Amino acid sequence: MTSRTEPDHEPHGKPLEDRLLEPQTSEGSNSMKSTIHNLARDIGESASKLALRARGRATDTVSSWNSQIIAEADGDATKGTRWGRGALVMVPSLAIVAGLGSAISQGALAANFNVANQPVTLAIGSVDAQGLGIVMAQANVKNPDGSTEPTAILHAVLGSGSIDGVCLIARQSMLGVTYSVVISAPKNEQKASGANVQFDVTGLQAKGVKLTNALIGKSADDISVNGQSLGGQPGGFGLDASEGTAVLNDVTGTAYGASILGSLEAPVFEASIKPGEVTTC
């Protein structure tokens, strides 16, 4: 005899779906709530186990990849820098340099760009400025061990004008290896122009200097350029050509700060990070 599967009925013959829609007795309601609760708990536990297994597989994959990269870096170490370990350290510096390049090449680098507390080699081909002020001041300079100490500096401000050839070199040590950050606008290309460009230097040399309407030895606290005080000390040394002009050639020095409070525009701009102690752009 052929057997036939009967529909799921209660003794009174109602289908299961109809029974689920019927009002539940207190006992039946509690049973259904318990079933739903257990089902939700089981689903949650299963999802948690799946997530843990997926995370474990991802961690193993990343760990394997990282070990491979470090092994390759160690293998290359006999030939030079351990790039696998040094690359991540260099990423912030590379990003900063790329950002500076993008900002200037797109037209302007403006408002509170600062390089401070570490020596920067400065070289400028020539400067033709409208308004120049120089005062003696004090800055907190960072030592190699991380401490700071007050150091006498010359605070120089260019009101506005053109600059032909700029080279800034800052050195940084990473993982015991010295690198040089080189920022430049090549000489004899289209000149860079700027406003309210400031430098804090410990020494400054220039050739072929020509000043007009300049007063040397004016009290530092009385000198301002473009209406902004240079912050000099009362009775301190100052050079005031804020209402005159200044032409300087082959400018070199060591700067501990460079600020562009106005803007700097350079049609041609180069930025790079080079191994070792670079001395020229």
C-alpha positions as CSV (number, residue, x, y, z in Angstrom):
1,M,0.0,0.0,0.0
2,T,1.3,3.4,-0.9
3,S,1.7,5.8,2.2
4,R,0.7,9.4,1.9
5,T,2.0,12.2,4.1
6,E,-0.9,14.0,5.7
7,P,-0.9,17.8,6.3
8,D,0.3,19.0,9.7
9,H,-3.0,19.2,11.6
10,E,-4.1,19.4,15.2
11,P,-6.6,16.8,16.2
12,H,-9.3,19.3,15.3
13,G,-7.9,19.4,11.7
14,K,-6.6,23.0,11.4
15,P,-3.5,23.8,9.4
16,L,-0.3,24.9,11.2
17,E,-0.4,28.4,9.8
18,D,-4.0,28.9,11.1
19,R,-3.0,27.6,14.5
20,L,-0.2,30.1,14.7
21,L,-2.6,32.9,14.1
22,E,-5.0,31.8,16.8
23,P,-5.0,33.5,20.2
24,Q,-2.7,31.6,22.5
25,T,-3.4,30.2,25.9
26,S,-1.1,31.3,28.7
27,E,0.7,28.0,28.5
28,G,1.0,28.0,24.7
29,S,2.1,31.7,24.7
30,N,4.9,31.0,27.1
31,S,6.0,28.0,25.1
32,M,6.2,30.0,21.9
33,K,8.1,32.9,23.6
34,S,10.6,30.3,25.0
35,T,11.0,28.9,21.5
36,I,11.6,32.3,19.9
37,H,14.0,33.3,22.7
38,N,16.0,30.1,22.2
39,L,16.1,30.5,18.4
40,A,17.3,34.1,18.7
41,R,20.0,33.0,21.2
42,D,21.2,30.2,18.8
43,I,21.3,32.6,15.9
44,G,23.3,35.2,17.9
45,E,25.8,32.5,19.0
46,S,26.3,31.2,15.5
47,A,26.9,34.7,14.1
48,S,29.4,35.4,16.9
49,K,31.3,32.2,16.1
50,L,31.4,33.1,12.4
51,A,32.7,36.6,13.1
52,L,35.4,35.2,15.4
53,R,36.5,32.7,12.7
54,A,36.5,35.4,10.0
55,R,38.5,37.8,12.2
56,G,41.0,35.0,13.0
57,R,41.5,34.2,9.3
58,A,42.0,38.0,8.6
59,T,44.5,38.3,11.4
60,D,46.5,35.3,10.2
61,T,46.5,36.7,6.6
62,V,47.8,40.1,7.8
63,S,50.3,38.6,10.1
64,S,51.7,36.4,7.3
65,W,51.9,39.4,4.9
66,N,53.6,41.5,7.5
67,S,56.1,38.8,8.3
68,Q,56.9,38.5,4.6
69,I,57.4,42.2,4.2
70,I,59.7,42.4,7.2
71,A,61.7,39.4,6.0
72,E,62.1,41.1,2.6
73,A,63.1,44.3,4.3
74,D,65.7,42.5,6.4
75,G,67.0,40.8,3.3
76,D,67.5,44.2,1.7
77,A,69.1,45.7,4.8
78,T,72.5,44.4,3.7
79,K,72.2,46.6,0.6
80,G,70.9,49.7,2.3
81,T,67.9,51.1,4.3
82,R,65.4,48.7,5.8
83,W,62.6,50.1,3.7
84,G,59.9,47.7,5.0
85,R,60.3,49.1,8.5
86,G,61.2,52.7,7.5
87,A,58.4,53.2,4.9
88,L,55.6,53.6,7.4
89,V,57.7,56.1,9.4
90,M,58.4,58.1,6.3
91,V,54.7,58.3,5.3
92,P,53.8,61.4,7.4
93,S,56.9,63.3,6.0
94,L,56.1,62.3,2.5
95,A,52.5,63.4,2.9
96,I,53.6,66.8,4.3
97,V,56.0,67.3,1.4
98,A,53.4,66.3,-1.1
99,G,50.9,68.7,0.5
100,L,53.3,71.6,0.3
101,G,54.0,70.9,-3.3
102,S,50.3,70.7,-4.2
103,A,49.5,73.9,-2.2
104,I,52.2,76.0,-3.9
105,S,51.9,74.5,-7.4
106,Q,48.1,75.3,-7.3
107,G,48.8,79.0,-6.7
108,A,49.5,79.7,-3.1
109,L,50.7,78.5,0.3
110,A,49.1,80.7,2.9
111,A,48.4,81.4,6.6
112,N,50.6,79.9,9.3
113,F,52.8,77.5,7.4
114,N,55.6,77.0,10.0
115,V,58.9,75.2,10.2
116,A,60.2,75.6,13.7
117,N,62.4,74.4,16.5
118,Q,64.9,72.6,14.3
119,P,67.7,74.1,12.1
120,V,66.9,74.6,8.4
121,T,69.5,75.5,5.9
122,L,68.3,78.5,3.9
123,A,69.6,79.7,0.5
124,I,68.0,82.3,-1.7
125,G,69.3,83.5,-5.1
126,S,67.9,87.0,-4.8
127,V,65.2,89.0,-3.1
128,D,63.6,92.2,-4.3
129,A,61.3,93.3,-1.5
130,Q,59.1,96.2,-0.7
131,G,59.4,96.6,3.0
132,L,61.9,94.8,5.2
133,G,62.4,94.7,9.0
134,I,64.9,92.9,11.1
135,V,65.0,92.8,14.9
136,M,66.8,90.8,17.5
137,A,64.5,88.4,19.4
138,Q,64.5,85.1,21.3
139,A,63.2,81.7,20.4
140,N,63.0,78.4,22.1
141,V,65.1,76.0,20.1
142,K,64.9,72.2,20.4
143,N,68.1,70.3,21.2
144,P,68.9,66.8,19.8
145,D,67.9,65.3,23.1
146,G,64.4,66.8,22.8
147,S,64.9,69.6,25.4
148,T,64.5,73.2,24.5
149,E,66.5,76.3,25.4
150,P,66.1,80.0,24.7
151,T,68.3,81.2,21.8
152,A,69.0,84.7,20.4
153,I,67.8,85.0,16.8
154,L,67.2,87.6,14.2
155,H,63.6,87.9,13.2
156,A,63.4,89.1,9.6
157,V,60.2,90.0,7.8
158,L,59.6,90.7,4.1
159,G,56.6,92.9,3.4
160,S,56.1,91.8,-0.3
161,G,58.2,91.2,-3.3
162,S,59.7,88.6,-5.6
163,I,62.2,85.8,-4.8
164,D,64.4,84.1,-7.4
165,G,65.6,80.7,-6.3
166,V,64.7,79.3,-2.9
167,C,66.2,76.3,-1.2
168,L,65.2,75.0,2.3
169,I,66.9,71.8,3.7
170,A,65.7,70.3,6.9
171,R,67.4,67.1,8.3
172,Q,65.6,64.4,10.2
173,S,66.8,61.1,11.8
174,M,64.5,58.1,11.5
175,L,65.5,54.7,12.8
176,G,69.1,55.8,13.1
177,V,69.2,56.9,9.5
178,T,69.5,60.6,8.5
179,Y,67.3,62.0,5.7
180,S,67.0,65.5,4.2
181,V,63.8,67.1,3.4
182,V,64.5,69.4,0.4
183,I,62.1,72.2,-0.6
184,S,63.0,74.4,-3.5
185,A,61.8,76.8,-6.2
186,P,64.6,76.7,-8.9
187,K,66.6,79.8,-9.8
188,N,66.2,81.5,-13.2
189,E,62.7,80.0,-13.6
190,Q,59.7,82.2,-13.1
191,K,60.2,84.1,-9.9
192,A,58.2,83.3,-6.7
193,S,56.2,86.1,-5.1
194,G,55.2,86.4,-1.5
195,A,53.8,88.7,1.2
196,N,54.5,88.7,4.9
197,V,57.2,86.1,4.7
198,Q,59.1,85.7,7.9
199,F,62.4,84.0,8.9
200,D,64.0,83.4,12.3
201,V,67.7,83.0,11.7
202,T,70.8,82.7,13.8
203,G,72.9,84.1,11.0
204,L,72.3,85.7,7.6
205,Q,74.8,86.5,4.8
206,A,74.0,88.3,1.6
207,K,75.9,89.9,-1.3
208,G,75.1,92.9,-3.5
209,V,72.8,94.4,-0.9
210,K,70.9,97.6,-1.8
211,L,68.6,99.3,0.8
212,T,66.5,102.5,0.4
213,N,64.8,104.5,3.1
214,A,66.4,102.2,5.8
215,L,67.2,103.1,9.4
216,I,69.8,100.9,11.1
217,G,69.8,100.8,14.9
218,K,66.2,101.7,15.5
219,S,64.6,100.3,18.7
220,A,63.3,96.9,17.9
221,D,59.9,97.5,19.6
222,D,59.2,100.4,17.2
223,I,59.5,98.4,14.0
224,S,56.5,97.0,12.1
225,V,56.0,95.8,8.5
226,N,52.6,96.1,6.8
227,G,51.2,97.4,10.1
228,Q,52.3,94.3,12.1
229,S,54.8,94.7,14.9
230,L,57.9,92.5,14.7
231,G,57.7,91.9,18.5
232,G,61.2,93.3,19.2
233,Q,62.4,94.1,22.7
234,P,62.5,97.8,23.8
235,G,65.9,99.1,23.2
236,G,66.9,96.0,21.1
237,F,68.7,96.3,17.8
238,G,66.5,96.8,14.7
239,L,66.8,97.5,11.0
240,D,63.8,99.3,9.6
241,A,63.2,99.5,5.9
242,S,59.5,99.0,6.2
243,E,58.8,102.1,4.0
244,G,61.6,101.4,1.6
245,T,63.0,98.7,-0.6
246,A,65.6,96.0,-0.2
247,V,67.6,94.0,-2.7
248,L,69.7,91.1,-1.5
249,N,71.6,88.5,-3.6
250,D,73.1,85.1,-2.7
251,V,71.4,85.0,0.7
252,T,72.4,82.1,3.0
253,G,71.8,81.3,6.6
254,T,70.5,78.9,9.2
255,A,66.9,79.4,10.1
256,Y,65.0,78.0,13.1
257,G,61.6,79.2,11.9
258,A,59.9,80.2,8.6
259,S,56.4,81.6,8.6
260,I,54.2,82.6,5.7
261,L,51.5,84.8,7.2
262,G,50.4,86.1,3.9
263,S,51.0,84.0,0.8
264,L,53.7,82.5,-1.3
265,E,53.2,81.7,-5.0
266,A,55.8,79.7,-7.0
267,P,55.1,78.6,-10.6
268,V,57.8,76.0,-10.3
269,F,58.2,74.0,-7.1
270,E,60.1,70.9,-6.1
271,A,60.0,68.9,-2.9
272,S,61.7,65.6,-2.0
273,I,63.2,63.4,0.8
274,K,66.7,62.3,0.2
275,P,68.9,59.9,2.2
276,G,71.9,61.4,4.0
277,E,72.8,65.0,4.7
278,V,72.1,67.0,1.6
279,T,73.8,70.4,1.4
280,T,72.5,71.9,-1.8
281,C,69.3,71.8,-3.8
